[in-house]
Amino acid sequence: MLKVTSRNSVNRRAEYERLSKKTKAHEFVKTLRKEFELSPRASRGILDVVQETFFDNREIRVGQIEYTAVRSDEGAGKPVDEMVKVRVILTRDLESDHEVQERLGDSAMRKVQILRMTEEAYDQRALLTQEDLGRILGVSSRTIRRDVADIVRQKIKLYLRGIHCDIGKGISHKVWIVQLYLQQRTYSEIERISGHSIGAIKIYINDFSRVLMAVDRGIRSAKEIGFYIGRTERLVKEYLGLIEEADTDVQQRERMQRIKAQMSHISCGKSSKKRQFTMVWRLV
């Protein structure tokens, strides 16, 4: 039996070796070694660069675009063509954006898009410029500067090149919205104050609720929580900071207690059907 298993393993490995030589990547490396007399290591290195630059297997969904932006750790003072750039996928349009547009107008919709796309770019190690945003949204840099000025006046953190030195100041728009909710504001009030749709507001509050439940169960690692709820470590850290701050306020602490009670009720209903799950924050 062992001999049969071993033989099958050898056959599968041999089959894999044969198939791997029938790929474009293999032919590309082979050409570099043969035509340009490069070493195997140099040839594979060039292949990696080409694949990273021109090919990306990430799916682009409806409403998303692919864009090339300067990497976030690139300092000022260098010509743009000398700066390291990365490919990012940005959510330009959501159905909820047009709800905001109908209710509050074009400027309000752009601000929502600006906040979302600059944050998405930052989470992919890039920083957009005002010129980038103008190009993506099809408006002038002057219009973008006006929108950005309105956002900055609200003391909301904006992940934008040109003001990146101030990124550490203020709070992100998601934290701001959840903070309004913890202050006993209604969905309608938050919608009016923030300019975001009720659908988006509920998504942010749901993410915060799952982080809150993780903390309630003794889980403190932002990386671990982010992995299970499908959110970035950076965002989870911001929510953890909000939880710590809100815990010092009687009104906000009461709101968090109600959230936990609601989440526990939901989890009990689900756990009766799916006993194999033990972590509430992985369910909700």
C-alpha positions as a Markdown table, in Angstrom:
| # | Residue | x | y | z |
|---|---|---|---|---|
| 1 | Met | 0.0 | 0.0 | 0.0 |
| 2 | Leu | 2.8 | 2.4 | 0.9 |
| 3 | Lys | 4.5 | 1.6 | -2.4 |
| 4 | Val | 1.3 | 2.4 | -4.4 |
| 5 | Thr | 0.9 | 5.7 | -2.5 |
| 6 | Ser | 4.5 | 6.6 | -3.1 |
| 7 | Arg | 4.3 | 5.7 | -6.8 |
| 8 | Asn | 1.1 | 7.9 | -7.1 |
| 9 | Ser | 2.9 | 10.8 | -5.5 |
| 10 | Val | 5.8 | 10.5 | -7.9 |
| 11 | Asn | 3.5 | 10.3 | -10.9 |
| 12 | Arg | 1.6 | 13.4 | -9.7 |
| 13 | Arg | 4.8 | 15.3 | -9.2 |
| 14 | Ala | 6.1 | 14.3 | -12.6 |
| 15 | Glu | 2.8 | 15.4 | -14.2 |
| 16 | Tyr | 3.0 | 18.7 | -12.4 |
| 17 | Glu | 6.5 | 19.2 | -13.7 |
| 18 | Arg | 5.4 | 18.5 | -17.3 |
| 19 | Leu | 2.4 | 20.9 | -17.1 |
| 20 | Ser | 4.4 | 23.7 | -15.5 |
| 21 | Lys | 6.7 | 23.7 | -18.6 |
| 22 | Lys | 3.6 | 24.4 | -20.8 |
| 23 | Thr | 3.0 | 27.9 | -19.5 |
| 24 | Lys | 3.7 | 31.3 | -20.8 |
| 25 | Ala | 5.7 | 32.1 | -17.7 |
| 26 | His | 8.0 | 29.2 | -18.3 |
| 27 | Glu | 8.5 | 30.2 | -21.9 |
| 28 | Phe | 9.2 | 33.8 | -20.9 |
| 29 | Val | 11.9 | 32.7 | -18.4 |
| 30 | Lys | 13.3 | 30.2 | -21.0 |
| 31 | Thr | 13.6 | 33.0 | -23.6 |
| 32 | Leu | 15.4 | 35.3 | -21.2 |
| 33 | Arg | 17.9 | 32.6 | -20.4 |
| 34 | Lys | 18.4 | 31.6 | -24.0 |
| 35 | Glu | 18.3 | 34.9 | -25.9 |
| 36 | Phe | 19.8 | 37.2 | -23.3 |
| 37 | Glu | 22.0 | 34.8 | -21.4 |
| 38 | Leu | 20.5 | 35.7 | -18.0 |
| 39 | Ser | 20.8 | 33.5 | -15.0 |
| 40 | Pro | 17.7 | 31.6 | -13.8 |
| 41 | Arg | 17.5 | 33.9 | -10.7 |
| 42 | Ala | 17.6 | 37.1 | -12.8 |
| 43 | Ser | 15.1 | 35.6 | -15.3 |
| 44 | Arg | 12.6 | 34.8 | -12.6 |
| 45 | Gly | 13.1 | 38.2 | -11.0 |
| 46 | Ile | 12.2 | 39.9 | -14.3 |
| 47 | Leu | 9.2 | 37.7 | -14.6 |
| 48 | Asp | 8.0 | 38.7 | -11.1 |
| 49 | Val | 8.4 | 42.4 | -11.9 |
| 50 | Val | 6.5 | 42.0 | -15.2 |
| 51 | Gln | 3.6 | 40.1 | -13.5 |
| 52 | Glu | 3.4 | 42.6 | -10.7 |
| 53 | Thr | 3.4 | 45.6 | -13.1 |
| 54 | Phe | 1.1 | 44.3 | -15.9 |
| 55 | Phe | -0.9 | 41.5 | -14.4 |
| 56 | Asp | -3.1 | 41.4 | -11.3 |
| 57 | Asn | -5.5 | 38.6 | -10.5 |
| 58 | Arg | -7.7 | 40.7 | -8.2 |
| 59 | Glu | -11.2 | 40.9 | -9.5 |
| 60 | Ile | -12.5 | 44.3 | -10.5 |
| 61 | Arg | -16.2 | 44.5 | -9.6 |
| 62 | Val | -19.0 | 46.7 | -11.0 |
| 63 | Gly | -18.3 | 50.3 | -10.0 |
| 64 | Gln | -14.6 | 49.7 | -9.4 |
| 65 | Ile | -11.7 | 51.0 | -11.5 |
| 66 | Glu | -8.0 | 50.2 | -11.7 |
| 67 | Tyr | -5.6 | 53.1 | -11.1 |
| 68 | Thr | -1.9 | 53.6 | -10.7 |
| 69 | Ala | -0.9 | 55.9 | -7.8 |
| 70 | Val | 2.3 | 56.9 | -6.0 |
| 71 | Arg | 3.2 | 54.7 | -3.1 |
| 72 | Ser | 2.4 | 56.1 | 0.3 |
| 73 | Asp | 6.0 | 56.0 | 1.6 |
| 74 | Glu | 7.3 | 58.1 | -1.2 |
| 75 | Gly | 8.4 | 61.5 | 0.2 |
| 76 | Ala | 8.1 | 64.9 | -1.5 |
| 77 | Gly | 10.7 | 66.5 | -3.7 |
| 78 | Lys | 11.2 | 63.8 | -6.3 |
| 79 | Pro | 9.9 | 64.0 | -9.9 |
| 80 | Val | 6.8 | 62.0 | -10.4 |
| 81 | Asp | 8.4 | 59.7 | -12.9 |
| 82 | Glu | 11.1 | 58.7 | -10.3 |
| 83 | Met | 8.5 | 57.8 | -7.6 |
| 84 | Val | 7.6 | 54.2 | -6.9 |
| 85 | Lys | 4.0 | 53.6 | -8.0 |
| 86 | Val | 1.5 | 50.8 | -7.2 |
| 87 | Arg | -1.7 | 49.5 | -8.8 |
| 88 | Val | -4.8 | 50.0 | -6.8 |
| 89 | Ile | -8.4 | 49.1 | -7.2 |
| 90 | Leu | -10.8 | 51.8 | -6.2 |
| 91 | Thr | -14.6 | 51.8 | -5.7 |
| 92 | Arg | -15.6 | 54.8 | -7.8 |
| 93 | Asp | -19.4 | 54.2 | -7.8 |
| 94 | Leu | -21.8 | 52.6 | -5.4 |
| 95 | Glu | -25.6 | 52.7 | -5.7 |
| 96 | Ser | -25.7 | 54.5 | -2.3 |
| 97 | Asp | -23.6 | 57.4 | -3.9 |
| 98 | His | -26.5 | 58.3 | -6.1 |
| 99 | Glu | -28.9 | 58.2 | -3.2 |
| 100 | Val | -26.7 | 60.9 | -1.6 |
| 101 | Gln | -26.6 | 62.8 | -4.9 |
| 102 | Glu | -30.4 | 62.9 | -5.2 |
| 103 | Arg | -30.8 | 64.0 | -1.6 |
| 104 | Leu | -27.8 | 66.4 | -1.2 |
| 105 | Gly | -26.4 | 67.1 | -4.6 |
| 106 | Asp | -23.2 | 66.4 | -6.6 |
| 107 | Ser | -20.7 | 67.9 | -4.1 |
| 108 | Ala | -22.0 | 65.7 | -1.2 |
| 109 | Met | -21.7 | 62.6 | -3.5 |
| 110 | Arg | -18.1 | 63.6 | -4.4 |
| 111 | Lys | -17.1 | 64.0 | -0.8 |
| 112 | Val | -18.3 | 60.5 | 0.0 |
| 113 | Gln | -16.4 | 59.1 | -3.0 |
| 114 | Ile | -13.3 | 61.1 | -2.1 |
| 115 | Leu | -13.3 | 59.7 | 1.5 |
| 116 | Arg | -13.9 | 56.2 | 0.3 |
| 117 | Met | -11.3 | 56.1 | -2.5 |
| 118 | Thr | -8.5 | 57.8 | -0.7 |
| 119 | Glu | -8.9 | 55.4 | 2.2 |
| 120 | Glu | -9.0 | 52.4 | -0.2 |
| 121 | Ala | -5.8 | 53.6 | -1.9 |
| 122 | Tyr | -4.1 | 54.1 | 1.5 |
| 123 | Asp | -4.9 | 50.6 | 2.5 |
| 124 | Gln | -3.2 | 49.4 | -0.7 |
| 125 | Arg | -0.1 | 51.4 | 0.2 |
| 126 | Ala | -0.8 | 54.4 | -2.1 |
| 127 | Leu | -1.8 | 58.0 | -1.7 |
| 128 | Leu | -4.0 | 59.8 | -4.3 |
| 129 | Thr | -3.5 | 63.4 | -5.2 |
| 130 | Gln | -6.2 | 66.0 | -5.8 |
| 131 | Glu | -5.3 | 65.8 | -9.5 |
| 132 | Asp | -5.9 | 62.0 | -9.3 |
| 133 | Leu | -9.3 | 62.5 | -7.8 |
| 134 | Gly | -10.2 | 65.1 | -10.5 |
| 135 | Arg | -9.2 | 62.7 | -13.2 |
| 136 | Ile | -11.1 | 59.8 | -11.7 |
| 137 | Leu | -14.3 | 61.8 | -11.0 |
| 138 | Gly | -14.2 | 63.8 | -14.2 |
| 139 | Val | -14.1 | 67.3 | -12.5 |
| 140 | Ser | -11.5 | 70.1 | -12.3 |
| 141 | Ser | -8.8 | 70.2 | -9.6 |
| 142 | Arg | -10.4 | 73.4 | -8.4 |
| 143 | Thr | -13.7 | 71.6 | -7.7 |
| 144 | Ile | -11.7 | 68.8 | -5.8 |
| 145 | Arg | -9.8 | 71.5 | -3.8 |
| 146 | Arg | -13.2 | 72.9 | -2.7 |
| 147 | Asp | -14.5 | 69.5 | -1.7 |
| 148 | Val | -11.3 | 68.7 | 0.2 |
| 149 | Ala | -11.4 | 72.0 | 2.1 |
| 150 | Asp | -14.9 | 71.2 | 3.3 |
| 151 | Ile | -13.8 | 67.8 | 4.5 |
| 152 | Val | -10.8 | 69.1 | 6.3 |
| 153 | Arg | -12.9 | 71.8 | 8.0 |
| 154 | Gln | -14.9 | 68.9 | 9.6 |
| 155 | Lys | -11.7 | 67.6 | 11.2 |
| 156 | Ile | -12.1 | 64.3 | 9.4 |
| 157 | Lys | -8.9 | 62.4 | 8.6 |
| 158 | Leu | -8.2 | 62.4 | 4.8 |
| 159 | Tyr | -5.6 | 60.0 | 3.3 |
| 160 | Leu | -4.5 | 62.4 | 0.6 |
| 161 | Arg | -1.0 | 63.2 | -0.8 |
| 162 | Gly | -0.2 | 66.8 | -0.1 |
| 163 | Ile | -1.7 | 66.7 | 3.4 |
| 164 | His | -0.3 | 63.3 | 4.4 |
| 165 | Cys | 1.7 | 64.9 | 7.2 |
| 166 | Asp | -1.6 | 65.6 | 8.9 |
| 167 | Ile | -3.0 | 62.0 | 8.4 |
| 168 | Gly | -2.5 | 61.2 | 12.0 |
| 169 | Lys | -4.8 | 64.1 | 13.0 |
| 170 | Gly | -8.5 | 63.9 | 13.3 |
| 171 | Ile | -10.6 | 60.7 | 13.0 |
| 172 | Ser | -11.6 | 58.8 | 9.9 |
| 173 | His | -15.1 | 59.2 | 8.5 |
| 174 | Lys | -16.2 | 55.7 | 9.5 |
| 175 | Val | -15.1 | 56.3 | 13.1 |
| 176 | Trp | -16.9 | 59.7 | 13.0 |
| 177 | Ile | -20.1 | 58.1 | 11.9 |
| 178 | Val | -20.0 | 55.4 | 14.5 |
| 179 | Gln | -19.1 | 58.0 | 17.1 |
| 180 | Leu | -22.3 | 59.9 | 16.2 |
| 181 | Tyr | -24.3 | 56.7 | 16.7 |
| 182 | Leu | -22.7 | 56.1 | 20.1 |
| 183 | Gln | -23.8 | 59.7 | 21.0 |
| 184 | Gln | -27.4 | 58.5 | 20.7 |
| 185 | Arg | -28.0 | 60.0 | 17.2 |
| 186 | Thr | -30.6 | 58.5 | 15.0 |
| 187 | Tyr | -29.9 | 57.1 | 11.5 |
| 188 | Ser | -31.7 | 60.1 | 10.0 |
| 189 | Glu | -29.6 | 62.5 | 12.0 |
| 190 | Ile | -26.4 | 60.8 | 11.1 |
| 191 | Glu | -27.4 | 60.8 | 7.4 |
| 192 | Arg | -28.1 | 64.5 | 7.5 |
| 193 | Ile | -24.9 | 65.4 | 9.4 |
| 194 | Ser | -22.4 | 63.1 | 7.6 |
| 195 | Gly | -23.9 | 63.2 | 4.1 |
| 196 | His | -23.6 | 59.4 | 3.9 |
| 197 | Ser | -26.5 | 57.1 | 3.0 |
| 198 | Ile | -28.3 | 55.1 | 5.7 |
| 199 | Gly | -27.1 | 51.9 | 4.0 |
| 200 | Ala | -23.4 | 52.9 | 4.4 |
| 201 | Ile | -24.0 | 54.0 | 8.0 |
| 202 | Lys | -25.4 | 50.6 | 8.9 |
| 203 | Ile | -22.4 | 48.9 | 7.4 |
| 204 | Tyr | -20.0 | 50.9 | 9.5 |
| 205 | Ile | -22.0 | 50.3 | 12.6 |
| 206 | Asn | -22.2 | 46.6 | 11.9 |
| 207 | Asp | -18.4 | 46.4 | 11.5 |
| 208 | Phe | -17.9 | 48.3 | 14.7 |
| 209 | Ser | -20.4 | 46.0 | 16.5 |
| 210 | Arg | -18.4 | 42.9 | 15.5 |
| 211 | Val | -15.2 | 44.5 | 16.7 |
| 212 | Leu | -17.0 | 45.3 | 20.0 |
| 213 | Met | -18.1 | 41.7 | 20.4 |
| 214 | Ala | -14.6 | 40.4 | 19.8 |
| 215 | Val | -13.3 | 42.7 | 22.6 |
| 216 | Asp | -16.1 | 41.6 | 24.9 |
| 217 | Arg | -14.8 | 38.1 | 24.4 |
| 218 | Gly | -11.3 | 39.0 | 25.4 |
| 219 | Ile | -9.8 | 39.3 | 21.9 |
| 220 | Arg | -7.5 | 42.3 | 21.6 |
| 221 | Ser | -5.4 | 41.7 | 18.5 |
| 222 | Ala | -6.4 | 44.1 | 15.7 |
| 223 | Lys | -4.8 | 41.8 | 13.2 |
| 224 | Glu | -6.7 | 38.8 | 14.3 |
| 225 | Ile | -10.1 | 40.6 | 14.5 |
| 226 | Gly | -9.5 | 42.1 | 11.1 |
| 227 | Phe | -8.7 | 38.7 | 9.5 |
| 228 | Tyr | -12.0 | 37.2 | 10.7 |
| 229 | Ile | -14.3 | 40.1 | 9.9 |
| 230 | Gly | -12.6 | 40.9 | 6.6 |
| 231 | Arg | -11.6 | 44.5 | 7.5 |
| 232 | Thr | -8.1 | 46.1 | 7.6 |
| 233 | Glu | -6.0 | 46.1 | 10.7 |
| 234 | Arg | -5.8 | 49.9 | 10.5 |
| 235 | Leu | -9.6 | 50.2 | 10.6 |
| 236 | Val | -9.9 | 47.7 | 13.5 |
| 237 | Lys | -7.3 | 49.7 | 15.4 |
| 238 | Glu | -9.3 | 52.9 | 15.0 |
| 239 | Tyr | -12.4 | 51.1 | 16.2 |
| 240 | Leu | -10.5 | 49.7 | 19.2 |
| 241 | Gly | -9.4 | 53.3 | 20.0 |
| 242 | Leu | -13.1 | 54.4 | 19.8 |
| 243 | Ile | -14.2 | 51.7 | 22.1 |
| 244 | Glu | -11.6 | 52.7 | 24.7 |
| 245 | Glu | -12.6 | 56.4 | 24.4 |
| 246 | Ala | -16.3 | 55.7 | 24.4 |
| 247 | Asp | -16.0 | 53.6 | 27.6 |
| 248 | Thr | -15.2 | 56.7 | 29.5 |
| 249 | Asp | -18.5 | 58.4 | 28.6 |
| 250 | Val | -21.6 | 57.2 | 30.4 |
| 251 | Gln | -23.9 | 57.8 | 27.4 |
| 252 | Gln | -21.7 | 56.1 | 24.9 |
| 253 | Arg | -21.0 | 53.2 | 27.2 |
| 254 | Glu | -24.7 | 52.7 | 27.6 |
| 255 | Arg | -25.1 | 52.6 | 23.8 |
| 256 | Met | -22.3 | 50.0 | 23.5 |
| 257 | Gln | -24.0 | 47.8 | 26.1 |
| 258 | Arg | -27.2 | 47.9 | 24.0 |
| 259 | Ile | -25.2 | 46.9 | 20.9 |
| 260 | Lys | -23.7 | 44.0 | 22.8 |
| 261 | Ala | -27.2 | 42.9 | 24.0 |
| 262 | Gln | -28.6 | 43.0 | 20.4 |
| 263 | Met | -25.6 | 41.2 | 19.0 |
| 264 | Ser | -25.8 | 38.5 | 21.7 |
| 265 | His | -29.5 | 38.0 | 20.9 |
| 266 | Ile | -28.7 | 37.6 | 17.2 |
| 267 | Ser | -26.0 | 35.2 | 17.9 |
| 268 | Cys | -28.2 | 33.0 | 20.1 |
| 269 | Gly | -30.7 | 32.7 | 17.3 |
| 270 | Lys | -28.0 | 31.8 | 14.8 |
| 271 | Ser | -26.1 | 29.4 | 17.1 |
| 272 | Ser | -29.3 | 27.4 | 17.6 |
| 273 | Lys | -29.2 | 26.6 | 13.9 |
| 274 | Lys | -25.4 | 26.4 | 13.5 |
| 275 | Arg | -23.9 | 24.9 | 16.6 |
| 276 | Gln | -20.5 | 24.4 | 15.0 |
| 277 | Phe | -19.7 | 28.2 | 15.3 |
| 278 | Thr | -18.5 | 29.5 | 18.6 |
| 279 | Met | -17.5 | 33.1 | 17.9 |
| 280 | Val | -20.4 | 35.5 | 17.7 |
| 281 | Trp | -18.3 | 38.1 | 15.8 |
| 282 | Arg | -17.6 | 35.6 | 13.1 |
| 283 | Leu | -21.3 | 35.0 | 12.6 |
| 284 | Val | -22.8 | 38.5 | 12.5 |
